Amino acid sequence: MRHYIIIKLKDRSMKSEAAEKARSIFEKTLCIEGIKSVEVRENCVDRPNRFDVMIEMEMEPEALALYDPSDAHKEWKRWCDPLLEAKTVFDCE
């Protein structure tokens, strides 16, 4: 399955910093059984109705239960949540 985390920052000027932080943190999730890949992308269109960063993880559905309590997930939430205006999480096959 694919697990997407899509964020909109309060301070849009932090987009590149947030993307780099996401890359360094989410790289650690690749050691979790069932997580196959992680990709972090920055939005390329500067409009107020756009989100800023998208994290795409490819994983086995069972891996979500291992990812949620992981240190990397906790680190990301601790760092990112105070900076967020909005967040969307979406899972699909």
C-alpha positions in Angstrom: 0.0 0.0 0.0 1.0 3.6 -0.3 0.8 5.9 2.8 0.9 9.6 2.1 1.5 12.4 4.6 0.8 15.8 3.1 1.5 19.0 5.1 0.8 22.7 4.9 3.1 24.8 7.0 2.2 28.0 8.9 5.4 29.5 7.6 5.7 28.6 3.9 9.4 29.8 3.8 10.2 26.6 5.8 9.2 24.3 3.0 12.7 23.3 2.0 13.8 22.9 5.6 10.8 20.7 6.3 11.4 18.5 3.3 15.1 18.0 4.3 14.1 17.2 7.9 11.5 14.7 6.5 14.1 13.0 4.3 16.5 12.6 7.3 13.8 11.3 9.6 11.9 9.1 7.2 15.0 7.4 5.9 15.2 5.8 9.3 11.8 4.1 8.7 13.4 1.9 6.0 14.6 -0.4 8.7 11.1 -1.2 9.8 9.9 -4.5 8.5 7.5 -4.1 5.6 8.5 -0.5 4.6 9.8 -0.6 1.1 10.5 3.0 0.1 10.1 6.6 1.1 9.9 9.6 -1.1 9.7 13.3 0.0 8.5 15.9 -2.5 8.1 19.7 -2.3 5.3 21.5 -3.9 6.5 23.5 -7.0 3.5 25.9 -7.2 3.3 28.9 -4.8 -0.4 29.4 -4.2 -2.2 29.8 -0.9 -4.5 26.8 -1.5 -1.5 24.4 -1.9 0.1 22.2 0.6 3.9 22.3 0.9 5.5 18.8 1.4 4.3 15.3 0.6 5.8 12.2 2.1 5.0 9.0 0.2 5.8 5.6 1.8 5.4 2.3 0.1 4.7 -0.4 2.7 3.0 -3.7 3.5 -0.3 -2.9 5.2 1.0 -4.6 8.4 3.9 -2.2 8.5 1.6 0.6 9.5 1.2 -0.9 13.0 5.0 -1.0 13.3 5.5 2.5 11.9 3.0 4.3 14.2 4.8 3.7 17.5 8.3 4.0 15.9 10.9 6.5 17.1 11.1 8.0 13.7 7.3 8.7 13.6 7.5 10.2 17.1 10.5 12.4 16.1 8.6 13.6 13.0 5.5 14.5 15.0 7.5 16.2 17.7 9.4 18.4 15.2 6.6 19.0 12.6 3.3 19.2 14.4 4.0 22.7 16.0 4.7 24.0 12.5 1.6 22.8 10.8 -1.4 24.7 9.5 -2.9 21.5 8.1 -2.1 17.9 7.5 -3.7 15.1 5.5 -2.9 11.4 5.8 -4.1 9.1 3.0 -3.7 5.4 2.4 -4.4 3.5 -0.8 -3.5 0.3 -2.7 
